[in-house]
Amino acid sequence: MEIHDDNKRVLQGLSLIRTIVLNKVGPMDTTHNISMVRVNYQDGADTASLTATSTAQHASSGTGRDPNGTKYTVGGEYSVDLIKDEAGVWKIKKLVLNVIWTSGDASLMQPPQK
């Protein structure tokens, strides 16, 4: 997984993705809206690609419904490479999030201070 923001992070391996992304975002009050999905696939191929736009709004856990609560919103585009495995199941080979814009308090996405 690659995240193309100001830091252009590359995350490899499920445990690293869990630590960096899921453990932080998972407990948050958040919505991720995906639209404009476009799939590029050739008949008979075992690879494909897709692109999609996204808008993701984040709030600290339990504060999402507070109209005056702190929020952080990210708009971007996903580029995904897919591969079909031996069982015929499509799986993600590579996922890139290109962050196009942000709004709000980015500190919500930082690890808590110790």
Residue, then its C-alpha position, 0 to 999 in steps of 0.5 A: m500500500e502506498i499513500h502519496d501525501d506530503n510524506k509519500r509513505v510506502l507500507q508493505g506487509l499486513s502487520l505494518i498496514r495494521t499498525i499504521v492504518l487500521n489501529k489508528v483509523g479503525p477506532m475512529d468515527t469515520t466514513h470513507n466514500i468511494s465513487m467513480v470506480r473504473v475497472n480496466y480488464q481484458d477478457g481472459a486476463d489474470t490481471a486488472s486495474l482500477t481507479a476510484t475517487s474517495t472522500a474520507q472524513h475522520a473524527s476521534s472515537g465517540t465525537g463523530r456526531d458532534p457538529n462542532g467536533t474536530k474533523y479531518t477530511v481527505g480527498g483522493e484517488y485510489s489506483v489498484d492493481l489486481i491479480k487473480d489467484e489459482a482459485g479464481v479469486w481477485k486479490i489486491k496486488k498493489l494499492v496507491l492512495n494519491v491524496i489530492w486535498t485535505s481539510g480540517d485538523a490533521s493532528l487527528m491522524q497522529p499517534p497519541q503523545k506519550 
